[in-house]
Amino acid sequence: MKNILLIEDNRTKANDIKKFLEEYSPFNIIIKESLTSGLRELFSKEYDLLLLDMSLPTREGALNNTINNFEQLGGHRILSEMKRKNKQIPTALITMFSEFGIGESFLNIEDLDEKLNKNFPSFYKGYIFYSSQEDNWKNNLKLIIDDCL
């Protein structure tokens, strides 16, 4: 059975993704809700696929969902750690947002995708735009799963 790690802080989105994955194939799916818990899990076990949100709280828990404990580009930090520690797991970004950052660090999804492809070409497999109102994300996720697993 293939192991998938989903790092996602939005429970509705995480549950939608998990439900779709379980219906698609018998995967072992682990969900972590923060940058810290996601990194810890990622480096403690072997995974076949990583599905990663870009904007993440640094730690889990309702009290930590303040602006000072939230990283707009937390997913990028996880990818950087994977590269630094040579953890080569096929990874897809799955996001509800089309813009990230503020000021000079502002990026739209296309620019971010280009940056991630350039910086992490051996394991970054692209992005999926998630919407609870539409099902397009399911087809895009199927394509990535079929390509990676």
C-alpha positions as CSV (number, residue, x, y, z in Angstrom):
1,M,0.0,0.0,0.0
2,K,1.3,3.5,-0.9
3,N,1.9,6.0,1.8
4,I,0.8,9.6,1.2
5,L,1.5,12.5,3.6
6,L,-0.9,15.5,3.4
7,I,0.3,18.7,5.1
8,E,-2.8,20.8,5.3
9,D,-4.3,23.0,8.1
10,N,-7.8,23.4,6.6
11,R,-9.8,20.5,8.0
12,T,-12.5,20.7,5.4
13,K,-10.0,20.7,2.5
14,A,-8.0,17.9,4.2
15,N,-11.1,15.8,4.6
16,D,-12.2,16.3,1.0
17,I,-8.7,15.3,-0.3
18,K,-8.6,12.3,2.0
19,K,-12.1,11.1,1.0
20,F,-11.1,11.4,-2.7
21,L,-7.9,9.5,-2.2
22,E,-9.6,6.7,-0.3
23,E,-12.2,6.3,-3.1
24,Y,-9.5,6.4,-5.8
25,S,-7.2,3.7,-4.3
26,P,-6.3,2.1,-1.0
27,F,-3.7,4.6,0.2
28,N,-2.4,4.9,3.7
29,I,-3.0,8.7,4.3
30,I,-1.4,10.7,7.1
31,I,-2.5,14.3,7.7
32,K,-0.5,16.9,9.6
33,E,-1.8,20.4,10.1
34,S,1.4,22.5,10.6
35,L,4.8,23.2,9.3
36,T,6.5,21.8,12.4
37,S,4.4,18.6,12.7
38,G,4.6,18.1,8.9
39,L,8.4,18.3,8.9
40,R,8.7,16.0,11.8
41,E,6.4,13.4,10.1
42,L,8.1,13.8,6.7
43,F,11.5,12.9,8.1
44,S,10.4,10.2,10.5
45,K,8.8,7.8,7.9
46,E,8.9,6.9,4.3
47,Y,6.3,8.3,2.0
48,D,5.5,7.7,-1.7
49,L,3.8,11.1,-2.3
50,L,3.6,14.4,-0.4
51,L,0.6,16.7,-0.9
52,L,1.5,20.1,0.5
53,D,-0.3,23.3,1.3
54,M,1.7,26.5,0.8
55,S,0.4,28.7,3.6
56,L,0.8,26.9,7.0
57,P,0.7,27.7,10.7
58,T,4.0,27.0,12.3
59,R,2.5,24.9,15.0
60,E,-0.8,23.0,15.5
61,G,-3.6,24.4,17.7
62,A,-6.2,27.1,17.6
63,L,-4.1,29.6,19.7
64,N,-1.3,29.5,17.2
65,N,-3.4,30.6,14.2
66,T,-2.3,34.2,14.5
67,I,-0.4,36.1,11.9
68,N,2.8,35.8,13.8
69,N,2.6,32.1,13.9
70,F,1.6,31.6,10.2
71,E,3.9,31.3,7.2
72,Q,2.6,32.4,3.9
73,L,5.3,30.3,2.2
74,G,5.6,27.5,4.7
75,G,5.3,24.9,2.0
76,H,8.4,26.4,0.4
77,R,10.3,26.0,3.6
78,I,9.3,22.3,3.7
79,L,10.6,21.9,0.1
80,S,13.8,23.6,1.0
81,E,14.4,21.2,3.9
82,M,13.7,18.3,1.6
83,K,16.3,19.5,-0.8
84,R,18.8,20.2,1.9
85,K,18.4,16.7,3.4
86,N,18.1,15.0,0.0
87,K,14.5,13.7,0.7
88,Q,13.4,12.9,-2.8
89,I,9.6,12.4,-2.5
90,P,7.3,13.4,-5.4
91,T,5.5,16.5,-4.1
92,A,2.5,18.4,-5.4
93,L,1.3,21.7,-4.0
94,I,-2.4,21.7,-3.4
95,T,-3.8,25.2,-2.6
96,M,-7.0,27.3,-2.5
97,F,-5.1,30.5,-3.1
98,S,-3.8,32.1,-6.4
99,E,-1.6,34.6,-4.7
100,F,1.0,34.4,-1.9
101,G,3.1,36.7,0.2
102,I,3.0,40.5,0.6
103,G,5.0,43.4,-0.7
104,E,8.2,42.4,-2.5
105,S,7.7,38.7,-1.7
106,F,4.3,38.6,-3.5
107,L,3.9,35.8,-6.0
108,N,0.9,34.6,-8.1
109,I,0.4,30.9,-8.5
110,E,2.0,30.7,-11.9
111,D,5.2,32.5,-10.7
112,L,5.4,30.4,-7.6
113,D,5.0,27.2,-9.8
114,E,7.8,28.4,-12.0
115,K,10.0,29.1,-9.0
116,L,9.3,25.7,-7.4
117,N,10.0,23.9,-10.7
118,K,13.3,25.7,-11.0
119,N,14.4,25.2,-7.4
120,F,13.1,21.7,-6.8
121,P,13.1,20.0,-10.3
122,S,13.8,16.5,-9.0
123,F,10.7,16.1,-6.8
124,Y,8.3,19.0,-7.3
125,K,5.5,17.8,-9.7
126,G,3.3,20.8,-10.0
127,Y,0.3,22.4,-8.3
128,I,-3.4,21.7,-7.9
129,F,-5.9,24.5,-7.4
130,Y,-8.4,23.2,-4.9
131,S,-12.0,24.5,-4.7
132,S,-14.8,23.0,-2.6
133,Q,-17.2,24.3,-5.2
134,E,-15.7,22.5,-8.2
135,D,-14.3,19.0,-9.0
136,N,-11.4,20.0,-11.4
137,W,-8.9,19.5,-8.6
138,K,-9.8,15.8,-8.5
139,N,-8.8,15.3,-12.1
140,N,-5.6,17.2,-11.6
141,L,-4.8,15.2,-8.5
142,K,-5.5,11.9,-10.4
143,L,-3.0,13.0,-13.1
144,I,-0.3,13.6,-10.5
145,I,-1.0,10.3,-8.7
146,D,-0.9,8.4,-11.9
147,D,2.4,10.0,-12.9
148,C,4.1,9.6,-9.5
149,L,2.8,6.3,-8.1
